[in-house]
Amino acid sequence: QEPLVNVVCYALVENHYHLLLEERQENGVSKFMKRFGIAMSKYYNQKYKTSGSLFQGKYRGKVVDADEYLAYVSVYIQVKNILEMYPGGLRIALQNFNKAFQWAKEYPFGSLGYYTGIRNLPIVQKSVLGSMFKAQGSYEKFAKDCFKGMNFEEKLGRLKLE
């Protein structure tokens, strides 16, 4: 069966998740998210012997329509969301950035380790980001640069991410 989407990157955090998906079929993202939500609810309900919806509402998605936006959204998903869980939070992570970034690379429920070369994740497809960051270490450098100088949240805001 032809895949509905490519998983470009992801982060699973304590009470939510972020996925960056590349649509491969018409309405592929919608179909994938519906199946994903049903599967997660079914798993949870079986594991905890309960019933009902796992999520409060429909998934929320945004269209990524520019390469620069894509690059920054990927850092938002793979780095910022994980660094917020760093012991002491994002503020402490930014103060100890190299140590915190290494921690984020090793976080087992995110795809950053795949893009920085420390882990192989067959579920993730480098198709889009891989073509943007071809050189070894270029994605890691870009991700680290996002947190230097200009406020990362400002940059994302200007690129449409709320």
Salt bridges, closest charged atoms under 4 A:
GLU2 OE2 - ARG24 NH2 2.48
ASP65 OD1 - LYS160 NZ 2.51
GLU68 OE2 - LYS155 NZ 3.28
GLU84 OE2 - LYS80 NZ 2.31
GLU140 OE2 - LYS105 NZ 3.45
GLU140 OE2 - LYS144 NZ 3.26
ASP145 OD2 - LYS141 NZ 2.73
ASP145 OD1 - LYS148 NZ 3.87
GLU153 OE2 - LYS80 NZ 3.15
GLU162 OE1 - LYS62 NZ 3.98
